[in-house]
Amino acid sequence: MLMNHSHTVPVLTALTAALVVYAAVSCAQETPVPDGFIGRGMARITAADVETARQQALLDAQGKAVMEAVSALVPLETMGSSFLMLKKNFFDKSATYIQSFKILYENTAFDTYQIIIQALVQQELIKKDLDALDKGSAPKTPFKVLLMIAEKAPAAKEYSYWWSAAPAVPESELRLKDRCAEKGFTVLDPSLGVKEFPPAGFAQSLEPDLDSLCRLGAQCGADLVIVGRTDLERSKITESSSFSAFQCNFKAQTVSVKDHKVLVSAAGYGLGVNADENLACRNAIDKASRQILEQIVDKLQMLPR
């Protein structure tokens, strides 16, 4: 059979052009610009919540871009032996070191969201902080924390909290406990130390009694007491859809047991949207608790130990 050359030439031209474009994109993905680093992030898609998975994948990609930047300055053996310290001080705080980034690729594969970014990283700031970390590398005892979070569910009249007549540990305290553990805090179990409980109405007070708080903290051996309130409300943004939406307003104060004073006042807000009401509520709480703890950690790092 004779080949029709009038059709072959355009096809070959198109294939050549496609290969050139593919090579250019591949090169852009694999070769960072000066001070630019590639980060590949992944996150599991749970309950069809693609947007939350995308945000988690983006955070993962940013952390990995900073990890690449740090690994360019730190010996491989140090990366291995000090990984947890580096993760806490650099990878988990990628926003501090990333000046800007662009998304090179993002897609969903089965139940996983994948994203690739190219980040412009502040190398000089990383060098400075690595030097400061090296000079002050003596291990520090983690803060021992007592959590006292009161939570009001949607349409509820009363707050729930562990020191009430009908004790219950609210979801917001559980999420904050997880965030504290991620940051290296030791969260104390109040049932093992508390003998004297605060008076009724303590949770509703905007200005809690510092002496009562510090007595409770001292009974448990705490360095800090994080006391706060969470108000959960059903949002109206999805009233006409099959999805549920909840907003979480979270306010907290961090009190020094030793000094009897407020060290940090923080506020967080989270919106959760999901087909499952419980997941929507948890997502809202999780976002707000992350904001709260980031504010607390950033302020505590500036204080002398």
C-alpha positions in Angstrom: 0.0 0.0 0.0 1.3 3.4 -1.0 1.6 6.0 1.9 -0.1 9.4 1.4 2.7 11.9 1.9 0.3 14.8 1.9 -1.1 13.5 5.2 2.2 12.3 6.7 4.0 15.6 6.7 1.4 17.5 8.9 1.2 14.5 11.3 5.0 14.4 11.7 5.1 18.2 12.2 2.4 18.0 14.9 4.2 15.1 16.7 7.5 17.1 16.6 5.8 20.1 18.1 4.2 18.0 20.8 7.5 16.5 21.8 9.1 19.9 22.0 6.4 21.2 24.2 6.6 18.0 26.4 10.4 18.4 26.7 10.0 22.1 27.7 7.4 21.3 30.4 9.5 18.3 31.7 12.6 20.6 31.9 10.6 23.2 33.8 9.4 20.6 36.3 12.8 19.0 36.9 15.2 22.0 36.7 14.6 24.7 39.4 15.4 28.3 38.8 18.2 29.8 41.0 17.0 29.4 44.6 14.0 27.5 43.3 13.2 24.0 44.5 10.7 21.4 43.4 8.1 20.0 45.9 5.9 17.1 45.2 2.9 16.9 47.5 0.3 14.2 48.0 -2.8 13.8 50.1 -5.6 11.3 50.5 -9.1 12.3 49.3 -11.5 11.4 52.1 -15.3 11.4 51.7 -15.0 13.1 48.3 -13.5 16.3 49.9 -11.2 17.2 47.0 -10.6 20.8 48.1 -9.3 19.8 51.6 -7.1 17.1 50.0 -5.8 19.8 47.5 -4.9 22.1 50.4 -3.1 19.3 52.3 -1.2 18.2 49.1 -0.1 21.9 48.6 1.2 22.1 52.2 3.0 18.8 51.7 4.6 20.1 48.5 5.7 23.3 50.2 7.2 21.4 53.1 9.1 19.2 50.6 10.4 22.2 48.6 11.8 23.6 51.9 13.2 20.1 52.7 15.1 20.2 49.4 16.4 23.7 50.2 17.6 22.5 53.6 19.2 19.4 52.2 21.3 21.5 49.9 22.8 23.1 53.0 22.9 20.2 55.5 25.1 17.0 55.2 23.1 13.9 54.4 24.0 12.2 57.8 22.7 15.3 59.6 19.5 15.2 57.7 19.0 11.6 58.9 20.0 12.1 62.5 18.2 15.4 63.0 15.2 14.9 60.7 12.5 15.4 63.4 14.2 18.6 64.6 14.5 19.9 61.0 10.9 18.9 60.3 9.6 20.9 63.3 11.7 24.0 62.6 11.7 24.1 58.8 9.5 21.7 56.9 6.4 22.3 59.1 6.9 26.1 58.8 7.4 26.2 55.0 5.4 29.5 54.7 8.2 31.2 56.6 10.8 30.3 54.0 8.9 30.2 50.7 8.9 33.6 49.0 6.7 32.5 46.1 5.8 29.4 44.2 4.1 28.3 41.0 2.1 25.1 40.4 3.6 23.0 37.7 1.2 20.1 37.8 -1.8 18.9 39.8 -4.2 16.0 39.3 -6.2 13.3 41.1 -5.3 9.7 40.8 -7.8 7.3 42.3 -8.2 8.5 45.9 -5.1 10.7 46.0 -4.5 14.3 45.1 -1.1 15.1 43.6 0.5 18.4 43.1 4.0 19.7 42.0 5.3 23.2 42.7 8.4 25.1 42.0 9.2 27.3 45.0 11.4 30.4 45.3 13.0 29.8 48.8 14.8 32.3 51.0 18.1 30.5 51.4 19.7 33.2 53.4 17.0 33.0 56.0 17.4 29.2 56.1 21.1 29.6 56.6 20.6 32.1 59.4 18.1 29.9 61.2 20.3 26.8 60.8 23.2 28.6 62.4 21.0 29.8 65.3 19.7 26.3 65.7 23.2 24.9 65.7 24.3 27.4 68.4 21.4 26.7 70.6 21.2 23.0 69.9 21.1 21.9 73.5 17.9 19.9 73.9 15.0 21.8 75.5 12.4 20.1 77.7 9.0 20.2 75.9 6.3 22.3 77.4 3.8 20.4 79.5 0.3 21.6 78.7 -3.1 21.3 80.3 -5.9 21.9 77.8 -9.2 23.4 79.0 -11.4 23.9 75.9 -15.2 24.4 76.2 -17.3 23.7 73.1 -20.8 24.7 72.1 -22.4 22.5 69.4 -24.8 24.0 66.8 -28.1 24.8 68.4 -26.8 23.8 71.9 -27.6 26.0 74.9 -24.7 24.9 77.0 -20.9 24.3 76.5 -19.4 20.9 77.0 -16.1 20.4 78.8 -14.2 17.9 80.9 -14.4 19.7 84.2 -18.2 20.1 84.2 -20.7 18.1 86.3 -21.3 15.9 83.2 -17.7 15.7 81.9 -17.1 15.4 78.2 -14.0 16.0 76.1 -15.1 18.1 73.1 -13.9 17.5 69.5 -12.1 20.8 69.5 -9.9 19.8 72.5 -9.1 16.5 70.9 -8.0 18.2 67.6 -6.0 20.8 69.6 -4.4 17.9 71.5 -3.3 16.4 68.2 -1.9 19.7 67.0 0.1 20.1 70.3 1.5 16.6 69.9 2.7 17.5 66.4 4.5 20.5 67.7 6.3 18.5 70.4 4.2 19.6 73.4 3.4 17.1 76.2 -0.4 17.2 76.7 -1.3 16.2 80.3 -4.2 14.0 81.3 -6.2 16.0 83.9 -7.7 12.9 85.4 -4.2 12.0 86.8 -3.6 15.2 88.7 -6.6 17.5 89.1 -8.2 17.4 92.6 -9.9 20.8 92.6 -12.2 21.8 89.8 -13.1 25.4 88.9 -16.6 26.8 89.7 -19.6 26.5 87.4 -19.7 29.1 84.6 -15.9 29.1 84.4 -16.0 28.1 80.7 -18.2 31.0 79.7 -16.0 33.7 81.2 -14.1 35.9 78.7 -11.6 36.7 81.4 -10.8 33.5 83.3 -9.5 33.6 86.9 -5.7 33.2 86.4 -5.2 32.0 90.0 -7.7 29.1 89.5 -6.2 28.2 86.2 -2.7 28.1 87.6 -3.8 26.0 90.6 -5.2 23.5 88.2 -2.1 23.6 86.1 0.2 23.2 89.2 -1.8 20.1 90.3 -1.0 18.4 87.0 2.6 19.6 86.8 1.8 21.8 83.7 4.0 24.6 82.4 1.1 26.1 80.4 -2.7 26.0 80.5 -4.5 26.6 77.2 -8.0 27.7 78.0 -10.5 28.5 75.3 -14.0 28.4 73.8 -15.3 27.0 70.6 -18.6 28.0 69.0 -19.9 25.8 66.2 -22.5 27.1 63.9 -24.3 25.7 60.8 -23.5 27.9 57.8 -26.1 28.9 55.3 -23.9 28.8 52.2 -25.0 25.2 51.3 -28.7 25.4 52.2 -29.8 24.7 48.7 -27.3 21.8 48.1 -26.8 18.3 49.4 -23.7 19.4 51.3 -23.4 20.6 54.9 -21.3 23.5 56.0 -20.2 24.4 59.5 -18.1 27.3 60.8 -15.9 27.1 63.9 -15.0 30.2 65.9 -12.2 29.4 68.3 -10.7 31.7 70.9 -7.9 30.7 73.4 -5.5 32.1 75.9 -2.2 30.5 76.9 -1.3 31.0 80.6 2.0 30.6 82.3 1.5 28.5 85.4 4.7 29.8 86.9 4.2 33.5 86.2 0.4 33.6 86.5 0.0 35.7 83.3 -1.4 35.3 79.8 1.4 34.7 77.3 -0.7 34.4 74.1 -4.2 35.3 73.1 -5.2 33.6 69.9 -8.2 33.4 67.6 -9.0 30.9 64.8 -11.7 30.4 62.3 -12.6 27.4 60.2 -15.2 26.5 57.6 -15.9 22.9 56.8 -18.0 21.7 53.8 -18.8 18.1 53.2 -21.7 15.8 52.3 -21.3 14.2 55.7 -22.3 16.5 58.6 -19.8 15.1 61.0 -16.9 15.4 58.6 -17.9 19.0 57.7 -17.9 19.8 61.4 -14.6 18.1 62.1 -13.0 19.9 59.1 -14.1 23.3 60.5 -12.7 22.5 63.9 -9.4 21.1 62.5 -8.8 24.3 60.5 -9.5 26.6 63.4 -7.4 24.5 65.9 -4.4 24.6 63.4 -4.6 28.4 63.3 -4.8 28.7 67.1 -1.8 26.5 67.7 0.3 28.2 64.9 -0.3 31.5 66.7 0.6 30.1 70.1 3.8 28.4 68.8 5.0 31.4 66.9 4.7 33.6 70.1 6.2 31.0 72.5 9.3 30.7 70.3 10.0 34.4 70.8 9.9 34.0 74.6 13.0 33.0 76.7 13.0 29.5 78.2 
